[in-house]
Amino acid sequence: MVCLNTGRILEQYGQKVIYLSQKSQNNEPLGVDRYFYEAPRNVVERFIFDYYNWRSKKCLRKLVVAEKPDIAHIHELGNISDSILPVLKKHNIPVVLTVHDYHLVCPVSHFLDKYGNTCEKCIDKHFSKCIRYSCYKGSRLKSLLLTSQFLFRRKFYSPFNYLSGVVFVSRFSQNKNLEHEKKFCEIKHRIIYNSAIDHTNDNQISKGNYFLYFGRLSYEKGVDVLIRAFSKIHTLNLKVVGTGPLENQLKEMAADSTNIEFTGFKTGRELSDLISHSSFVIIPSVCYENNPMAIVEAYSFGKPVIGADSGAIPEIVTSSTGYLFKKNNVESLVNTLKDANSISEEDYNSLSNGAKLYFREHFSETRYYAELMSFYKLVLNHKDIDGYDNK
C-alpha cells in the first residue's frame, strides 16, 4: 500500500514511476506490469527465491537498460530478493530503502518470540537464538530456514553494501534499527512519515456507533486482545475488517458475542465508508509498530485512535488525537474503551479536530512529496530532478 501511495504521489507531481514486482491476481490494476516477473511455479522455486530470485533480477536488467532510472526506491525486497541489488550498483543507480519493519536486524522481522512476547535477544548478533527459541511460528525447523535466509542475505547481498539512503517511517523505527545495527549510521537516513489521501475536508465528522479494527488478522496485531475485551462489554459494538491466519480462531473466540462483526477484506469506497462511520479506530498491536497505515488513514477521516502503547504508536497517538492502553492487557483496553465511549460530543469533536490537524501537519501528501524529493536530491548529491525545485 505504501509503495503504491508513493508512486501515485510522485506521478501526481509529474515524476515518471516504473514498477518492479511479482505478477499476481491480487495486484492492483496499475496497467504498468511490463516489468513484472512470474511467481515461483512450485515449492522448490519458492524456497530458492527466498535466497536468490533470478527472474526479478532479469526483469530489473531489462528495466534499467530500457528506462534508465535516476533512482531506485525499494519498499519491500521480500520475494524480489536482495539479488537485484548488484544490478542497480553495476548501473550506478542510487538505492533508497523505506524500512517498514525490522527485517534487516531480526530474522522474524518484528521482535516477537513464539509466545508473542517482545524479544530482542539477538541484539548481540547471535541470530542462532532465533532457532534455539523457535521464534518463527513456534517451529524450530521454520526458524532454522528463516534464519539461514537472513544470514545468507547478510553474507552475500547485504543491503548495507548497496544502499544510498534509508527512509524510516517513525523516530521509534529509526532508533530501534540503529540500536541493533550501527551500519545504518554510515548511510544517509531520514524520518518521513507515511501518507494517505486527505479526507479531512469531507463532510462534518460525527461519532459513529461502532469501534473499528482494519488490518491483518495475525498474532502480532493483537486482535485476540481486542476480541477478549469486547467479549466483556457487550454494550459496545466492534467491526473487524480484514483476513489473515487467525481469522477462524478469532471468529470462534467471538462466537458468543453478538456485538462483534467480521466483515472480511474491504478496500476502496467500502473501507472508506467503514472508517468514516466509525467512532474510534483501534490499533491493539503487541509488536513494535512503526507507523501503522491504519492510524494515518483514520486521521485522514478525522477519526481518533485507541492504540496500544507499543512501538511508535505513542509517538503518533497523543492526548489530542485519541487514547493509549497497555499493550496485551485486556483490562486496560476495556477501561479505555469505556472512557472513550463516555466522552461528550464536544470532547469527541476536539479529538476529531486534533486527528485532522495531526494528519495535515505530519501525513499530508504535500509534505510527503517535499520531504521525499528533498531526500532523493540529497542521495543523488543534489542532481536535478525534472519537475522539482528544492530551493
Steps between C-alpha positions, in 0.01 A plus 500: 500500500772749595692414182196577283431819696858612439472431127163672474624812680816521288296466178253757626788751513627410154766238575527186289464180703576146378403205717679169553299230674378144479198414288195414707124493458485712817704784348339839462402564134783746437539431132878525543597136539737467205787440743312264730650154535333161526430359846678180605339198334552254783621455858862456392507828305326679786769376737784603267349843431523579870879484450544603136234607249642483148168607342480830684867561422441437128197734494694770678782480244243560223347789693835669565615473137169619355395767752832627643353600839663771712433323827356174632265509799439164667211445739516123530772262387308188604469256211674750269806411712821689566643350179380808308733732693821423302316590176423847632855546625646390166300772324581764764138545601463630858276282716263632768331252733195580711524290815150385597603232750817352652594246233860629485563444871261221605448168314124503570489877429278607792691425824248245630562150632274200450280611789443847357725664758751769410839340433829678428736220596681525166631849573840333562486375136467134608208431269512131594276599792214535253545129427557399861180669617296406189397862455336449162155346545629285787680272256873433531520381139323808362714719723811326366397560138408863564823569686706334227335729242568799724868409540539418129379847405729668753798300373459521122258785423505716809289809426745704707750457215256635240273758662547870435221611731256368756155638585367422847126549547525605866751614758448176689584296191816699441619467859424130528667410170809707581515344845528155342713587197757779502550468122186710457704793631731473199210551257304821442170459681193706575166467678205546263157405629263304277228685312147442371228678304364796697132472598517757779294753302219253435161524666471581871642219710252333734551238767386162365345218701780245464873463556708384206805282442631459147814313408659158500358236733827366637644454847738798492202732442345415838151444361442223754538762776239707320254209479542413867439863599178536302382162628493666844300809395204391288353852493777619264518391135811398309551449129807297397613556142763280339623145460799302619625179658308551827164574337327173587644493852386857566151425370477206738607727788224745407231239430292593808543877459229650281667842529799386291471489120757368253456666161781330307748687281389845385665764286415816308166667570378218724796543736473880488134482603581266787767739628294817459197354683698356793557667837860395568755295309687253723864390459557220757839383371735309731797545263715808447283684250693762301232721347179302442312607189178438694587801719593715201174412324292546815640851546434575133128462582529688827454183702672478840699188582527263795848346486720265699800666663740306277762605247432830328129506587556736799702719264199568277201443732488784750249632753381734222426219253388202708585262783776255591463175696750247632587257222384141534286602799129426467394687814691811396328492162156444657545803725625711210203398283259603775674836542498564125134405466389729782653827380278791404431605144712810559798294617455257210503789251818629666671162447371490142639845427828397663521198268435722197765750604755226568434353156550833324821573690662156477328274243393725214601412144650847449730454797586143401595601146713794612690296758547202268628710209732688732645168615528371142705808410721447802562140396562608141749764621259778402459375146199679347180305461256629241191665639636574848662810640672441833566866579 
